Structures are given as structure tokens and as C-alpha cells.
């Protein structure tokens, strides 16, 4: 296993380019079972105080080895991106589903 302590998961948010000036914060929630309990939550805030960073239309979600071990390998997990505008309205974005693999933390050839 690699001795990776922490990295960032880049997520391109193409559909909200015109809204960045109106977004107060974006909550990012990860889970593994549909309608299940969230496994990881983090937030980007327009004032820069959140744990998620942003550059252009890409957000960078902090991700550690411990975060990966919270998910069962070989199962689908989801990421729900929940932007909230400064007026309190929510901006709709479809949830994203991904397949969890351990390869992010495996050495080559293992």
C-alpha cells in the first residue's frame, strides 16, 4: 500500500459556470446505499472557510486513505452535490454514481 496521507478528488462542475457568483455554499455528500446514511460530508463556501477548494469550475474534495476504507470495495457509491444560492434557493444537480476500487491506494503490480 502507498503511504498516502491525504489527496484531493477533483470534480468538474460544468453546468454551474454562470452561477458561481450567486452560490453561497456547496455541500458534497458521499454514500454507498441509495437513501442510506451519508458516509462522508464536506463543503465549499464562497467565503473560503469550507474544507473544499475551488479553481474555475473544478472543486477539490479532500480525500484520505481513511475516507476510502469507509466504502465497501466493488460496490457503487454516490456523490450528491448540493449547491445553495445566496438567496437560499437550491440549485439542482443530478447525483453521481461511481464504482469503488482500492487501486487508488495500491502499489503498482499488487
Secondary structure, DSSP 8 states (H G I E B T S, - for coil): -----EEEEEEE-GGGGGGGGGEEEEEEEEESSTT---SEEEEEETTS-SS-EEETTEEEEEEEHHHHHTS-TTSEEEEEEEEEETTS-EE----EEEE--GGGG--TT-
